[in-house]
Structures are given as C-alpha cells and as structure tokens.
Amino acid sequence: MAPQWTGEYTRNRGEPNLSKGLARYMEKYWFGGIPVDWEGVCIQNGCVSSMEGLVHLLSNPGDTVIVPGPCYSVFVVDWWVRCQTRLEAAHTSVETNFEPTLESLEDAYNRAVAGGSRVKAIALIQPNNPTGRMLSKRCLEMCLKWAYEKGIHIISDEIYAISIFEGNQMISMAGIWHELLDQKKDDAHMMHFLKNYCHITGGLAKDFGLSGFRIGICYTYNEEVRAAFSRIFGYLL
Ligand SMILES: Cc1ncc(COP(=O)(O)O)c(C=O)c1O
C-alpha cells in the first residue's frame, strides 16, 4: 500500500474523512438530528456543480426541471450550457408568500409538456435566493407528494440552511423525507421513490463563507447517482 504522503487518488466522490465530517455537521446543524449516511454524501466542486451534476444525470437534452421562481438565475444558464436542460419557473408571488402552489406547479408542468419537453425533476431552493423564503412543512409535503405522483425527481438546494435570522427555523426536506421513510415501510412504490428520487444539495460557500474552497454536497440514497458522482464527475474534484 502506498504511504499516505504520496497523494494518491482518494474516494472519487470525496475524501472519506471530509464526507464523514460533513455528515456529522448535516445531522446536527442542518437536518435537525436525522442520521446521515456518510456514504451518501457526494462532494463536488461547489453546489452549482452538485446541481449541474444531478441535472446532467437525471435529464436528457430538451428535458425540463421545474423551479419555483424567482430563483437563482445562474441555474438557467448552467443547466442549459452542458446539459441542454430547460428550467421552467413555477411562479410565486407575495400573494402566495413566495411559495409554489399546486396550480403553479401544474402550470409549469403543462407549459413544458406543451412545448414538447419531458419534465424530469422539481428543484426547490430554500432558503430561497433571491427572496429568502423558507418553505412551510405543508408546502414541502405538497411538493414531495406532487413529485411522487408525477414520477419525477425532487431536489432541494439548501445551501443557505443555517444562514437564517434568530428565532426562525428552516424545515429541511430531510425531515419530511425521513418521516415518510419511517412511515411508509410497507408501501414499496413510495419507498422506491424515497430511496431513488429525492436528493438534497448544499455546501460551504454560504453558511461558512468558504466559497473559494469549492465544497458542494449532494446527499442521496440513489446508488446509481452515488456511483455516477464517483465515476463521471470524480475527476472534476
Ligand atoms: C441557491 C444557490 N445555490 C448554489 C449557489 C452556489 O454555490 P457554490 O458556490 O457552492 O457553487 C448559490 C450562489 O449564489 C445559490 O444562490
């Protein structure tokens, strides 16, 4: 075995000690005590790369990912340039408390389909850039149920998870996701969805002010996505 100082290649989806450390941080400060399987903590060079990686894996050119809008505008360009994946906004406003409604999701879905595109995922960003909005439990449950019914993936970008004002609490999608993993053990179809179609992203750029370190996270139970982060994107780290 080569001595450690040779700087040999490490685990391709992130150095194990880093993934383990991040898993502990996620459990304690981000997921509110939910145990995190460090093997599922896939590291990329920034959250934008984690998101782009997921979009690349989950969609084909011409497909659509729905995002509640207004949203972080870089995703529009980012997903298009390499993946040719479209971003369709589910409109939100002051009236809806900047939360997507079932109608806005259906509208976005129908617009994409009318344009000849297949919808592959919904991506939530919370706390949101630019509105700062954190989603209610009811809204998160609605989005997850909607993704399940449509048979599409759900991604929750929670890169601002702990950058919140005192007295507030962000409800991570991890909570709802794991609640269902506990409750729906007998529902094989739902379990398949929860184990394969749900992914959370984040990183150190915002909460730690470490944007230059380029540490992005994708947390998933999907074995194919984990493997792809090792095999397809490993050398981008
Ligand atoms: C919602 C959201 N995700 C991701 C990023 C970028 O994260 P990173 O610097 O880790 O690539 C930003 C940056 O502004 C953002 O607003």
The ligand as a Tripos MOL2 file, in Angstrom:
@<TRIPOS>MOLECULE
LIG
   16    16     1     0     0
SMALL
NO_CHARGES

@<TRIPOS>ATOM
      1 C1        -29.2290   28.7430   -4.4020 C.3       1 LIG1
      2 C2        -27.7820   28.6970   -4.6860 C.ar      1 LIG1
      3 N1        -27.1810   27.5050   -4.8900 N.ar      1 LIG1
      4 C3        -25.8490   27.4470   -5.1360 C.ar      1 LIG1
      5 C4        -25.0660   28.5840   -5.1780 C.ar      1 LIG1
      6 C5        -23.5780   28.4690   -5.4550 C.3       1 LIG1
      7 O1        -22.9350   27.6080   -4.5640 O.3       1 LIG1
      8 P1        -21.3880   27.2260   -4.7640 P.3       1 LIG1
      9 O2        -20.5870   28.4740   -4.6510 O.co2     1 LIG1
     10 O3        -21.1150   26.2370   -3.6730 O.co2     1 LIG1
     11 O4        -21.2460   26.6090   -6.1150 O.co2     1 LIG1
     12 C6        -25.6430   29.8380   -4.9770 C.ar      1 LIG1
     13 C7        -24.7980   31.0490   -5.0540 C.2       1 LIG1
     14 O5        -25.1390   32.1510   -5.0890 O.2       1 LIG1
     15 C8        -27.0220   29.8910   -4.7240 C.ar      1 LIG1
     16 O6        -27.6230   31.0680   -4.5170 O.3       1 LIG1
@<TRIPOS>BOND
     1     1     2 1
     2     2     3 ar
     3     2    15 ar
     4     3     4 ar
     5     4     5 ar
     6     5     6 1
     7     5    12 ar
     8     6     7 1
     9     7     8 1
    10     8     9 2
    11     8    10 1
    12     8    11 1
    13    12    13 1
    14    12    15 ar
    15    13    14 2
    16    15    16 1
@<TRIPOS>SUBSTRUCTURE
     1 LIG1         1 GROUP 0 **** ****
